[in-house]
Amino acid sequence: MLEFQSVGLSYGGVKALSGVNLLIQPGEQVCLIGPSGAGKSSLLGLMNGRLLASEGEVLLNGEKLAELSGKRLRERRAGIAWVPQDLGLVANLRVNQNVACGLAARKGLLGLLRSLLVMGRGEKKEIANLLRRVGIEEKIFSRVDHLSGGQQQRVAIARALYQEPQIILADEPVSAVDPERAKSLVHLLTSLAGEEGQTLVMSLHDVSLARRYFDRVIGMREGRIIMDGKPDEVGLEDLYRLDE
C-alpha cells in the first residue's frame, strides 16, 4: 500500500508538489494524467524513494520511506520496479542481459556482473519465458540498440516483471511510439500486472488510453491532485481539459 499524507516537494524553492493526499491499495491500477510540469514524475519519484518529500510523509506498507536507509531501503525499493520515460536500457547489451538487470538491486553489482557474464540455466529459462509473454522471444540475443522503439519498450516491461515486484511505476512509458503501438503496450502492461496482482501506477498524456485501460484516474495540475476517481465519474470534459 502506498500512502501520501499532506506531501509537498520543492526544488530549490520551487514547489513541484503541494498538499498531496493519496492512498493506493495493493493490486490497484492507477493512471496519472496532466500537462507537462503537473508533477506526475515527481509523484512517481516519491513512490519509489528516489525523491524525499519536503513536507508530509510517504508510506510504503505503513513504513515511512524517509526513515528507511541502507539495506532496509534497498530491500523495499527492490520490490518496486521502475520504467522511466527513457526506458533506462543499456544500448550495447543484449536483450537477455538488459532483462537480467531487473535484479540489480537484489544481487548487487558483483552478482549482477556474474549473471551478465555467465547466466544460469534457470535465469535463461525465466527470461525467455518473460520475453515470450511480451512478444519478442526471438529477440533474446539481439542488441537493444538494434531494436525498434516498440520492441525496446517491451524489453523494459520484461525487465520490470523479472524483478518480481509488488509495485510497477511507469513514467510516460509509451511517449516515443505511435498511437497503435502505445495502445498495444499499455494493454500489455496492464494485463501482465493484473495477472500477477501487482500494483501499477502509470503516467500518461493520452487521456483516451487512461479512459480505456484504467478504472482509476488521478488528474494533476501545478503540483496538485485536482481529480481522482473513475473516468466516467470525474467527467470526460475535465479529463480532456487537463491537456489544454
SULPE-V604741 format. One record per residue. SS is DSSP state (helix for helix, strand for strand, loop for the rest). OMEGA is omega in degrees with one decimal (none if undefined). D_FIRST is the distance of its C-alpha to the first C-alpha in whole Angstrom. Layout:
BEGIN
SS/OMEGA/D_FIRST ; SS/OMEGA/D_FIRST
END
This chain:
BEGIN
loop/176.4/0 ; strand/-178.9/4 ; strand/175.0/7 ; strand/179.9/10 ; strand/177.6/13 ; strand/-172.9/16 ; strand/171.9/16 ; strand/178.6/19 ; strand/179.9/20 ; strand/172.3/24 ; strand/178.1/26 ; loop/178.7/30 ; loop/178.4/30 ; strand/-177.9/29 ; strand/174.0/25 ; strand/177.0/23 ; strand/-178.8/20 ; strand/173.1/21 ; strand/-177.3/19 ; strand/172.5/16 ; strand/-170.1/14 ; strand/175.1/10 ; strand/178.1/7 ; strand/-175.9/6 ; loop/176.9/5 ; loop/178.2/5 ; loop/178.3/9 ; loop/172.3/9 ; strand/-170.7/12 ; strand/176.7/13 ; strand/173.8/16 ; strand/177.0/17 ; strand/-179.9/21 ; loop/-178.9/23 ; loop/175.7/26 ; loop/-178.7/27 ; loop/-178.7/26 ; loop/-179.6/23 ; loop/-177.1/21 ; helix/-179.0/18 ; helix/177.9/19 ; helix/178.8/18 ; helix/178.5/15 ; helix/179.2/14 ; helix/176.6/16 ; helix/-177.5/14 ; helix/-178.3/10 ; loop/174.7/12 ; loop/175.6/14 ; loop/177.6/17 ; loop/176.3/18 ; loop/-177.8/18 ; loop/174.1/17 ; loop/179.4/21 ; strand/175.9/20 ; strand/-175.5/17 ; strand/170.4/14 ; strand/-176.9/11 ; strand/174.4/8 ; strand/-176.7/6 ; loop/175.9/5 ; loop/179.6/7 ; strand/177.7/10 ; strand/-177.2/12 ; helix/-178.1/12 ; helix/-178.4/16 ; helix/179.4/17 ; loop/177.4/16 ; loop/175.0/19 ; helix/-175.1/21 ; helix/-177.0/20 ; helix/177.9/17 ; helix/178.6/16 ; helix/178.5/17 ; helix/180.0/16 ; helix/-179.3/12 ; helix/177.1/13 ; helix/178.6/15 ; loop/-179.7/12 ; strand/178.6/12 ; strand/-175.4/15 ; strand/174.8/16 ; strand/-176.4/19 ; loop/-178.9/21 ; loop/179.1/24 ; loop/176.1/26 ; loop/177.3/25 ; loop/178.4/26 ; loop/177.2/28 ; loop/-167.2/31 ; loop/-173.7/34 ; loop/174.0/36 ; loop/179.1/34 ; strand/-176.9/34 ; helix/-177.9/32 ; helix/179.4/31 ; helix/176.8/31 ; helix/178.1/28 ; helix/179.5/26 ; helix/179.2/26 ; helix/177.0/25 ; helix/180.0/22 ; helix/-177.7/22 ; helix/-177.2/23 ; helix/-177.9/21 ; helix/-175.2/21 ; helix/-173.3/25 ; helix/-173.9/26 ; helix/-177.3/29 ; helix/178.6/31 ; helix/178.7/29 ; helix/179.2/29 ; helix/177.2/32 ; helix/179.6/33 ; helix/-178.8/31 ; helix/-177.4/33 ; helix/-178.7/36 ; loop/-176.4/36 ; loop/-179.9/34 ; loop/-178.0/34 ; helix/179.6/34 ; helix/178.1/31 ; helix/179.7/29 ; helix/-178.1/32 ; helix/-179.0/31 ; helix/179.5/27 ; helix/177.8/28 ; helix/179.1/31 ; helix/178.1/29 ; helix/179.2/26 ; helix/174.6/28 ; helix/-178.9/30 ; helix/179.4/27 ; loop/170.6/27 ; loop/179.5/30 ; loop/-178.3/32 ; helix/-177.4/33 ; helix/-179.0/36 ; helix/-170.4/35 ; loop/-177.9/34 ; loop/178.5/37 ; loop/171.6/37 ; strand/-176.8/37 ; helix/-178.5/34 ; helix/174.2/36 ; helix/-177.0/38 ; loop/173.5/36 ; loop/179.1/35 ; helix/179.4/32 ; helix/177.8/31 ; helix/177.1/31 ; helix/176.3/30 ; helix/-178.7/26 ; helix/174.2/26 ; helix/179.9/27 ; helix/177.5/24 ; helix/178.4/22 ; helix/177.7/23 ; helix/178.9/22 ; helix/-179.0/19 ; helix/179.4/19 ; helix/178.6/21 ; loop/-176.0/18 ; loop/-173.9/16 ; loop/168.6/13 ; loop/-174.1/9 ; strand/173.0/9 ; strand/176.8/12 ; strand/-177.0/13 ; strand/-175.8/17 ; strand/-179.3/19 ; loop/-172.4/22 ; loop/-177.3/22 ; loop/-176.0/25 ; loop/-173.9/27 ; loop/-178.8/30 ; loop/-177.9/31 ; loop/-173.9/33 ; helix/-178.7/32 ; helix/177.1/32 ; helix/178.5/31 ; helix/178.6/28 ; helix/179.8/27 ; helix/-176.7/28 ; helix/177.4/25 ; helix/176.5/22 ; helix/-179.7/23 ; helix/-175.6/23 ; helix/178.7/20 ; helix/179.9/18 ; helix/-177.7/20 ; helix/178.0/19 ; helix/178.6/15 ; helix/179.2/16 ; helix/-177.4/18 ; helix/-178.5/16 ; loop/-177.2/13 ; loop/172.5/11 ; strand/178.9/9 ; strand/173.7/11 ; strand/-175.3/12 ; strand/173.5/16 ; strand/-179.3/18 ; strand/168.7/22 ; loop/-174.4/25 ; loop/-178.0/26 ; helix/-179.3/25 ; helix/176.2/27 ; helix/178.2/24 ; helix/-177.8/21 ; helix/-174.9/23 ; helix/-168.9/24 ; helix/-176.4/21 ; loop/175.8/18 ; loop/178.8/17 ; strand/-179.2/15 ; strand/176.8/17 ; strand/179.8/16 ; strand/-177.0/20 ; strand/173.4/21 ; strand/175.7/24 ; loop/174.0/25 ; loop/-179.6/22 ; strand/171.7/21 ; strand/-177.9/19 ; strand/174.2/21 ; strand/-177.8/20 ; strand/179.4/17 ; strand/176.7/17 ; loop/-177.2/19 ; helix/-178.2/22 ; helix/179.8/25 ; helix/-178.5/23 ; helix/176.2/23 ; loop/-177.0/27 ; helix/-179.6/28 ; helix/179.2/30 ; helix/178.4/28 ; helix/-179.9/26 ; helix/-178.7/29 ; helix/178.8/30 ; loop/-176.0/27 ; loop/178.3/29 ; loop/none/32
END
